[in-house]
Amino acid sequence: MGILTMKLRGLSELGEGRREYRPRASESVRAKIGESAWKRGIKARSDADLLRQYGRVEAEFEREVLAAKVPEQKLARR
């Protein structure tokens, strides 16, 4: 049985078990989010913990990107 390795999108290693999630986003999305670079720190003790935390921060990023892409809705008059 071999070892499976994979590269997680936007994840970089800082050293001593610390990692940083810093995905790429378009200029328009960054402007709407209000941050020049969206990043979150991850400190994991195991690979399983890393995958759990990675899943959480990636979902948070995807929610913010989706919210930034949705056009502002105007309230209809009744």
BAFI-3210 file (N, C-alpha, C; in Angstrom, 3 decimals, decimal comma, padded with zeros to 6 digits):
// residues 78
n [1|2|3|4|5|6|7|8|9|10|11|12|13|14|15|16|17|18|19|20|21|22|23|24|25|26|27|28|29|30|31|32|33|34|35|36|37|38|39|40|41|42|43|44|45|46|47|48|49|50|51|52|53|54|55|56|57|58|59|60|61|62|63|64|65|66|67|68|69|70|71|72|73|74|75|76|77|78]
n.u [000,846|000,672|001,686|-000,544|-000,452|-001,449|-002,032|-003,340|-005,514|-004,500|-003,169|-000,416|002,695|003,920|005,676|006,682|004,255|002,344|000,099|-001,130|-004,055|-004,616|-006,259|-006,638|-008,406|-010,583|-010,073|-012,436|-013,986|-012,340|-012,464|-015,156|-015,337|-013,665|-011,079|-007,624|-006,159|-007,393|-007,035|-006,396|-005,218|-004,025|-003,587|-002,655|-002,667|-002,622|-002,930|-005,605|-006,895|-005,985|-007,273|-009,967|-010,045|-009,202|-011,319|-013,338|-012,388|-012,164|-014,821|-015,897|-014,573|-015,591|-018,316|-018,185|-017,174|-019,242|-021,332|-020,328|-020,471|-023,172|-025,635|-026,678|-029,861|-032,835|-035,466|-038,803|-041,479|-044,666]
n.v [-001,166|002,160|005,554|008,213|011,370|014,770|017,976|020,731|023,249|026,589|026,384|026,884|026,064|027,189|026,443|024,508|023,073|024,922|026,374|028,214|029,346|030,716|031,558|032,294|035,071|036,916|040,363|041,904|040,432|040,509|043,241|043,564|041,898|043,230|042,920|042,842|040,544|037,422|035,504|032,824|031,437|028,165|025,775|022,681|019,487|016,982|015,091|014,525|016,441|018,706|018,426|018,663|021,318|022,687|022,169|023,640|026,370|026,675|026,384|028,638|030,666|030,154|030,720|033,493|034,411|033,643|035,202|037,707|037,667|037,565|039,609|042,761|042,857|044,583|045,866|045,154|047,316|047,376]
n.w [000,000|-000,932|-000,188|-000,177|-001,493|-001,684|-003,124|-001,576|-002,562|-002,434|-000,015|002,061|003,595|006,662|008,582|011,475|011,906|011,265|008,986|006,131|004,653|001,665|-000,828|-004,367|-005,687|-007,816|-008,856|-008,677|-006,861|-004,584|-004,053|-003,370|-001,135|000,539|001,314|000,581|000,348|000,948|003,719|006,014|009,017|009,830|012,247|012,729|014,324|013,292|010,194|009,678|011,240|009,927|007,425|008,231|009,253|006,963|005,229|006,515|006,381|003,628|002,825|004,071|002,631|000,035|000,480|000,970|-001,485|-003,203|-002,163|-002,779|-005,519|-006,117|-007,409|-006,069|-004,637|-005,315|-003,399|-004,153|-004,902|-003,384]
ca.u [000,000|001,485|001,253|-001,251|-000,229|-002,193|-001,813|-004,589|-005,543|-004,376|-002,559|001,048|003,247|004,701|006,660|006,283|002,857|001,452|-000,179|-001,952|-004,953|-004,662|-006,639|-006,716|-009,740|-010,512|-010,024|-013,779|-014,403|-011,553|-012,979|-016,436|-015,091|-013,057|-009,742|-006,727|-005,806|-008,195|-006,196|-006,712|-004,188|-004,446|-002,600|-003,210|-001,794|-002,579|-003,446|-007,068|-007,259|-005,721|-008,344|-011,190|-009,927|-009,133|-012,694|-014,083|-011,970|-012,484|-016,261|-016,093|-014,128|-016,547|-019,533|-017,923|-017,056|-020,579|-022,081|-019,795|-020,868|-024,615|-025,950|-027,521|-031,262|-033,614|-036,773|-039,882|-042,585|-045,958]
ca.v [000,000|003,367|006,761|009,130|012,782|015,664|019,397|021,410|024,545|027,779|026,089|026,936|025,676|028,252|025,808|024,077|022,650|026,027|026,531|029,370|029,201|031,993|031,261|033,406|035,558|037,979|041,728|042,363|039,730|041,066|044,583|043,428|041,293|044,281|042,508|042,716|039,119|036,640|034,428|032,310|030,546|026,820|025,072|021,333|018,514|015,755|015,253|014,530|017,759|019,646|018,304|019,231|022,772|023,141|022,134|024,755|027,675|026,723|026,632|030,048|031,449|029,962|031,462|034,917|034,650|033,536|036,379|038,854|037,557|037,722|041,036|043,304|042,792|045,735|045,479|045,544|048,063|046,671]
ca.w [000,000|-001,050|000,508|-001,054|-001,174|-002,551|-002,903|-001,286|-003,221|-001,612|001,281|002,084|004,885|007,279|009,451|012,815|011,945|010,917|007,562|005,806|003,513|000,961|-002,203|-005,305|-006,017|-008,807|-008,327|-008,323|-005,644|-003,472|-003,760|-002,674|000,178|001,337|001,728|-000,563|000,293|001,894|004,260|007,349|009,551|010,249|013,050|012,867|014,981|012,494|008,841|009,752|011,760|008,834|006,434|008,813|009,285|005,576|004,721|007,106|005,858|002,201|002,733|004,441|001,482|-001,057|000,828|000,774|-002,926|-003,767|-001,735|-003,513|-006,931|-006,246|-007,551|-005,004|-005,018|-004,898|-002,884|-005,043|-004,274|-003,411]
c.u [000,897|000,911|000,617|-000,955|-001,021|-001,911|-003,171|-004,510|-005,437|-003,690|-001,045|001,529|004,145|005,795|006,082|004,795|001,869|001,320|-001,080|-002,771|-005,103|-004,977|-006,638|-008,176|-009,579|-010,515|-011,406|-014,282|-013,652|-012,062|-014,285|-016,285|-014,468|-011,678|-008,872|-006,287|-006,604|-007,312|-006,623|-005,590|-004,792|-003,303|-003,182|-002,183|-001,653|-003,120|-004,974|-007,570|-007,057|-006,850|-009,662|-011,148|-009,888|-010,534|-013,520|-013,696|-012,254|-013,978|-016,579|-015,706|-015,130|-017,852|-019,342|-017,805|-018,432|-021,421|-021,609|-020,236|-022,359|-024,924|-026,863|-028,959|-031,983|-034,967|-037,856|-040,948|-043,857|-047,066]
c.v [001,237|004,524|007,697|010,553|013,620|017,105|020,041|022,839|025,683|027,574|026,140|026,647|026,795|027,702|025,483|023,745|023,753|026,118|027,739|029,068|030,577|031,717|032,513|033,772|036,707|039,348|042,193|041,712|040,289|042,440|044,501|042,815|042,327|043,928|042,383|041,271|038,394|035,534|034,073|031,368|029,223|026,205|023,705|020,401|017,222|016,046|015,323|015,884|018,825|019,610|018,868|020,754|023,362|023,195|023,299|026,097|027,785|026,991|028,089|030,963|031,355|030,702|032,955|035,265|034,619|034,753|037,625|038,839|037,765|039,211|041,502|043,329|044,022|045,228|045,999|046,303|047,265|047,638]
c.w [000,000|-000,259|-000,508|-000,599|-002,158|-002,173|-002,693|-001,823|-002,207|-000,275|001,168|003,501|005,410|008,178|010,809|012,915|011,615|009,402|007,367|004,568|002,890|-000,512|-003,073|-005,538|-007,003|-008,124|-007,872|-007,040|-004,436|-003,085|-002,989|-001,289|001,110|001,858|000,483|-000,747|001,365|002,416|005,673|007,766|009,984|011,040|013,379|013,492|014,181|011,098|008,836|010,248|010,684|007,804|006,943|008,777|007,878|004,976|005,239|006,485|004,357|002,002|003,076|003,270|000,339|-000,787|000,576|-000,701|-003,575|-003,406|-002,483|-004,971|-007,147|-006,368|-006,430|-005,492|-004,482|-004,426|-003,831|-004,265|-004,386|-003,565]
res [m|g|i|l|t|m|k|l|r|g|l|s|e|l|g|e|g|r|r|e|y|r|p|r|a|s|e|s|v|r|a|k|i|g|e|s|a|w|k|r|g|i|k|a|r|s|d|a|d|l|l|r|q|y|g|r|v|e|a|e|f|e|r|e|v|l|a|a|k|v|p|e|q|k|l|a|r|r]
***
